[in-house]
Amino acid sequence: MGISNPIILLCIILYLAIILFIGLYLTQQKVKNSDDFAVAGRELPTVVLIGTLLATWCGAGGITGSASLIWQNGPLYGILVFMGAPIGMFLLYLISDRIREAATYTIPELFEIRYGTTARIVLTICIVLAYIGILSSQFQAAGHIINLTTGIDFNTATILCGAVMLFLAVTGGMVSVAYTDALSAFIFVGGFLISIPILASQINGGFTGMFTNLPQGKNTFFGNLNFIQALGYIVPVFFLVLGDQNMIQRMGSAKDIKTAKSSGKGLVISEIVVCALIIITVTAGIYLLPNIEKPETVIFQLAINFVPSIIGGILMAASMAFIVTTGDSYILSIASNLTYDIWNRFIKKDATDRQKLTVLRISAVIAAVLAYVIGMYFPNILSVQM
């Protein structure tokens, strides 16, 4: 059953309508060739680049999976869960000038330069398989939000959300994705900044009390983990940031080396802020939703039940924003691999720019369809991938 107050639904619909309009407008104004589609003509300014980097990295995992772990183990544990990302982003910042200077389209392309053609083929297969699984999880997370707020059948909701992500990716490519990413990042930060004081006011001791009166078992750094197990949360995320093709593509889309460096620095700062906002919000959920059956929905439940409808709508739209922006980024990334690392490299080496643009869009559709099929009809495969 959907929620009784339609304001939250209206906020989500308004957000989706705005980003679709912006995406379509930018497509008509700025997408003239395959470079515009794949890397925004390598003209992204600093503010947009910071926003799209942040929105690309932060997705369903942060506001569902990580939120669940924080609710179960406490805010100190949340620091552990999120620690790997800003560390990896700092190292990415240190090499951002070299990434921009390389001016490539994909990570396998970089690998071929250093390690040869076989390395490019193997890495392309690994990235495409992994990213289709991640994309499928973004479709499902967005579907859960629509299902929760409207009562629309989950499968139908997933298709609708996937269609929005595909539209943004297939029409304007990096241009529409990057600018709508940046808008979504601002909505996310703003929505959580507004919601946190309201949530804290409903807890004994207010904001300070949230962290000084934690229940037993939710006031330690490692939770139930030992040191080696804790590293299992930090190290994979750290390496994922450094090897995330979405991040590399965006760094390569900067208008110059200086922009790439400044956006790398801004990314580190903004990631720390977003992680803190998620940790604080979920910590409020430990008190306000002590018996929640599905901890992965804690942020959504707080938005629906514990803040004014308009604020809850903004918070839900913010959550949807980060899922949509991550999803369309993975569609674009997979399309780049299929086009540049397979089709253009081995099938049609003399392809014209128009042909590349066409294949990029066809590849985006293929990626989205495969992600949906795996998630809906082969969930066990998706679980193994994750």
C-alpha positions in Angstrom: 0.0 0.0 0.0 1.3 3.5 -0.8 1.6 6.3 1.6 -1.5 8.4 2.5 0.1 11.8 1.9 0.6 12.5 -1.8 3.1 15.3 -1.2 6.1 12.9 -1.0 5.0 11.3 -4.3 4.6 14.7 -5.9 8.2 15.7 -4.9 9.6 12.5 -6.4 7.6 13.1 -9.6 8.7 16.7 -9.8 12.4 15.7 -9.3 12.1 13.1 -12.1 10.3 15.6 -14.4 13.0 18.3 -13.8 16.0 16.0 -14.6 14.3 14.6 -17.7 13.6 18.1 -19.0 17.1 19.2 -18.3 18.5 16.1 -19.9 16.5 16.6 -23.0 17.3 20.3 -23.2 21.1 19.7 -22.9 20.9 16.9 -25.5 19.5 19.4 -28.0 22.0 22.1 -27.1 25.3 20.3 -26.5 25.4 16.8 -28.0 26.8 17.1 -31.5 29.2 14.1 -31.7 30.4 11.0 -30.0 32.9 12.9 -27.8 30.0 15.1 -26.5 28.1 11.9 -25.7 30.9 9.9 -24.1 33.0 12.6 -22.3 30.9 15.8 -22.6 33.3 17.2 -25.1 35.9 17.2 -22.3 34.4 20.6 -21.2 32.9 20.0 -17.7 33.4 22.8 -15.3 34.5 22.3 -11.7 31.2 22.6 -9.9 29.4 20.2 -12.3 32.4 17.8 -12.2 32.3 17.6 -8.4 28.6 17.0 -8.4 28.7 14.3 -11.0 31.6 12.5 -9.3 29.8 12.6 -6.0 26.5 11.5 -7.4 28.1 8.7 -9.4 29.8 7.2 -6.5 26.9 7.6 -4.0 24.0 5.3 -4.9 21.8 2.6 -3.6 24.5 0.9 -1.6 25.1 4.0 0.6 21.4 4.7 1.4 20.3 1.0 1.7 23.0 -1.5 2.4 25.4 0.7 4.3 22.4 2.3 6.1 21.4 -1.1 7.3 24.9 -1.9 8.6 24.9 1.5 10.5 21.5 0.9 12.0 22.6 -2.6 13.2 26.0 -1.6 14.6 26.0 2.2 15.3 27.5 5.4 13.9 31.2 4.6 14.8 30.8 1.5 12.7 29.4 3.7 10.0 32.8 5.5 9.9 34.4 2.2 9.3 32.0 1.3 6.5 32.6 4.6 4.7 36.3 5.1 5.5 37.7 3.5 2.3 35.9 5.9 -0.1 37.5 9.3 0.9 40.9 7.6 1.2 40.6 6.3 -2.3 39.3 9.6 -3.6 42.3 11.4 -2.1 44.6 9.2 -4.1 42.5 9.7 -7.1 42.9 13.4 -6.6 46.7 13.0 -6.6 46.6 11.4 -10.1 43.7 13.4 -11.5 46.0 15.5 -13.7 47.4 12.4 -15.3 44.0 11.0 -15.9 42.9 14.1 -17.7 46.1 14.3 -19.7 45.6 10.7 -20.9 42.3 11.7 -22.6 41.0 8.1 -23.0 37.5 6.9 -22.9 37.7 3.7 -20.8 40.0 2.0 -18.3 40.6 -1.0 -20.6 41.9 1.5 -23.1 44.5 2.7 -20.5 45.4 -0.9 -19.8 46.1 -1.7 -23.4 48.6 1.1 -23.6 50.6 -0.4 -20.8 49.8 -4.1 -20.8 48.7 -5.0 -24.3 45.5 -6.1 -26.1 44.8 -9.2 -24.0 44.6 -7.1 -20.9 42.1 -4.8 -22.6 39.9 -7.7 -23.6 40.0 -9.4 -20.1 39.3 -6.1 -18.3 36.4 -5.2 -20.6 34.7 -8.5 -19.9 35.2 -8.0 -16.1 33.9 -4.5 -16.1 30.8 -5.1 -18.3 29.8 -8.2 -16.2 30.3 -6.4 -12.9 28.7 -3.2 -13.9 25.6 -4.9 -15.3 25.1 -6.4 -11.9 25.6 -3.1 -10.1 23.2 -1.4 -12.6 20.6 -4.1 -11.9 20.8 -3.3 -8.1 20.2 0.4 -8.9 17.1 -0.4 -10.9 15.7 -2.5 -8.0 16.5 0.1 -5.3 14.7 2.8 -7.3 11.8 0.4 -7.8 11.6 -0.2 -4.1 11.3 3.6 -3.5 8.4 3.9 -6.0 6.7 0.8 -4.6 7.0 2.0 -1.1 5.7 5.5 -1.8 2.9 4.6 -4.3 2.0 1.0 -3.9 2.7 0.5 -7.6 3.8 -3.1 -8.4 7.5 -3.5 -7.8 8.2 -4.9 -11.2 6.4 -2.0 -12.9 8.1 0.5 -10.7 11.5 -1.0 -11.6 10.8 -0.7 -15.3 9.7 2.9 -14.9 12.8 3.8 -13.0 15.1 2.0 -15.4 13.4 3.8 -18.3 14.2 7.2 -16.7 17.9 6.2 -16.2 18.1 4.9 -19.7 16.5 8.0 -21.2 19.1 10.3 -19.5 21.9 8.1 -20.6 20.8 7.4 -24.2 19.8 10.9 -25.1 22.5 13.2 -23.9 25.2 10.8 -22.7 27.7 12.4 -20.4 26.3 15.9 -21.0 22.8 15.2 -19.6 24.1 12.7 -17.0 26.8 15.0 -15.6 24.5 18.1 -15.2 21.6 16.2 -13.8 24.1 14.4 -11.5 25.2 17.7 -10.1 21.7 18.9 -9.5 20.9 15.6 -7.8 23.9 16.0 -5.5 22.8 19.4 -4.4 19.3 18.1 -3.7 20.7 15.2 -1.7 22.9 17.4 0.5 20.1 19.9 1.0 17.4 17.3 1.8 19.5 15.7 4.5 20.7 19.0 6.0 17.1 20.1 6.4 15.9 16.7 7.8 18.6 16.1 10.4 17.6 18.9 12.9 13.9 17.8 12.7 14.8 14.2 13.4 17.2 15.1 16.2 14.5 17.2 17.9 12.5 14.0 18.4 15.2 12.3 20.4 15.9 12.7 24.1 19.0 14.9 24.4 18.6 16.2 20.8 21.6 16.0 18.5 24.1 15.4 21.2 22.0 12.7 22.8 22.0 10.8 19.6 25.7 9.9 20.1 26.0 9.8 23.9 23.1 7.5 24.7 23.6 4.8 22.1 22.3 1.3 22.9 24.7 -1.4 24.0 26.3 -3.1 20.9 25.9 0.1 18.8 28.6 2.2 20.4 31.7 0.5 19.2 33.9 1.1 16.1 34.3 -2.5 15.0 30.9 -3.8 16.0 31.1 -7.6 16.0 34.1 -7.6 13.7 37.8 -8.3 14.4 40.5 -6.1 12.8 41.0 -8.4 9.7 37.2 -8.4 9.0 37.1 -4.6 9.4 39.7 -4.4 6.7 37.3 -6.3 4.5 35.1 -3.3 4.5 37.7 -0.7 4.0 40.1 -2.1 1.4 37.7 -3.3 -1.3 35.9 0.1 -1.3 39.3 1.9 -1.4 40.3 -0.1 -4.5 36.9 0.2 -6.1 37.2 4.0 -6.0 40.6 3.9 -7.7 39.4 1.5 -10.4 35.9 2.8 -10.9 35.6 3.6 -14.6 32.8 6.1 -13.9 35.2 8.2 -11.9 38.0 7.9 -14.4 35.6 8.9 -17.3 34.5 12.0 -15.4 38.0 13.1 -14.5 38.8 12.7 -18.2 35.8 14.9 -19.0 37.2 18.0 -17.2 37.8 21.0 -19.4 41.5 21.1 -18.4 44.0 19.6 -15.9 43.4 22.4 -13.4 39.7 21.6 -13.3 40.4 17.9 -12.8 42.6 18.7 -9.8 40.2 21.1 -8.2 37.3 18.8 -8.7 39.3 15.9 -7.1 39.8 18.0 -4.0 36.2 19.0 -3.9 35.1 15.4 -4.3 37.1 14.3 -1.2 35.4 17.1 0.9 31.9 16.5 -0.4 32.2 12.7 0.1 33.1 13.2 3.8 30.1 15.5 4.2 27.7 13.1 2.5 29.0 10.1 4.6 28.5 12.2 7.7 24.9 13.1 6.7 24.0 9.5 6.1 25.6 8.3 9.4 23.7 11.0 11.4 20.4 10.3 9.7 20.6 6.6 10.2 21.7 7.1 13.9 18.4 9.0 14.4 16.7 5.9 13.0 18.3 3.8 15.8 16.2 5.7 18.3 13.1 6.5 16.2 12.8 3.1 14.5 14.2 0.6 17.1 12.2 -2.4 15.8 12.3 -1.9 12.1 12.0 -5.1 10.2 14.0 -4.1 7.1 16.9 -1.9 8.2 17.8 -1.2 4.6 14.7 1.0 4.4 15.5 3.1 7.5 16.1 6.3 5.6 12.9 5.9 3.6 10.9 5.2 6.7 12.3 8.2 8.5 11.3 10.4 5.5 7.8 9.0 5.4 7.0 8.9 9.1 9.1 11.4 11.1 9.4 14.7 9.2 6.8 17.0 7.6 5.5 15.8 4.3 7.3 18.4 2.2 10.6 17.7 3.9 10.0 13.9 3.6 9.3 14.4 -0.1 12.6 16.3 -0.5 14.5 13.5 1.4 12.9 10.8 -0.7 13.6 12.7 -3.9 17.2 13.1 -2.7 17.5 9.3 -2.2 16.0 8.7 -5.6 18.4 11.3 -7.0 21.5 9.4 -5.9 20.1 6.1 -7.2 19.1 7.5 -10.6 22.4 9.2 -11.1 24.4 6.1 -10.3 22.2 4.0 -12.6 22.5 6.3 -15.6 26.3 6.5 -15.0 26.7 2.8 -15.2 24.6 2.6 -18.3 26.9 5.1 -20.0 30.0 3.4 -18.7 28.9 0.0 -20.0 28.0 1.5 -23.4 31.5 3.1 -23.6 33.1 -0.3 -23.1 30.9 -2.1 -25.6 31.5 0.7 -28.2 35.2 1.6 -27.8 36.7 -1.6 -26.3 34.8 -4.1 -28.5 33.0 -2.7 -31.5 35.4 0.2 -32.5 38.6 -1.7 -31.4 37.9 -5.1 -33.1 34.9 -4.9 -35.4 34.8 -1.4 -37.0 38.1 0.3 -36.6 37.4 2.9 -39.2 34.0 3.9 -37.8 32.7 7.4 -38.5 31.8 9.7 -35.6 28.1 9.3 -36.5 28.4 5.5 -36.3 30.1 5.7 -32.9 27.3 7.8 -31.6 24.7 5.4 -32.9 26.4 2.4 -31.4 26.9 4.2 -28.0 23.1 4.6 -27.8 22.3 1.1 -28.9 24.8 -0.2 -26.4 23.1 1.8 -23.7 19.8 0.1 -24.4 21.4 -3.3 -24.5 23.1 -2.7 -21.1 19.8 -1.6 -19.5 17.8 -4.5 -20.8 20.4 -7.0 -19.6 20.5 -5.4 -16.2 16.7 -5.6 -15.9 16.6 -9.2 -17.1 19.2 -10.4 -14.7 17.6 -8.6 -11.7 14.1 -9.8 -12.4 14.5 -13.3 -13.8 17.9 -14.4 -12.5 18.1 -13.0 -9.0 20.4 -15.8 -7.8 23.0 -14.7 -10.5 22.7 -11.2 -9.3 23.3 -12.3 -5.7 26.4 -14.2 -6.7 27.7 -11.1 -8.6 27.1 -8.8 -5.7 
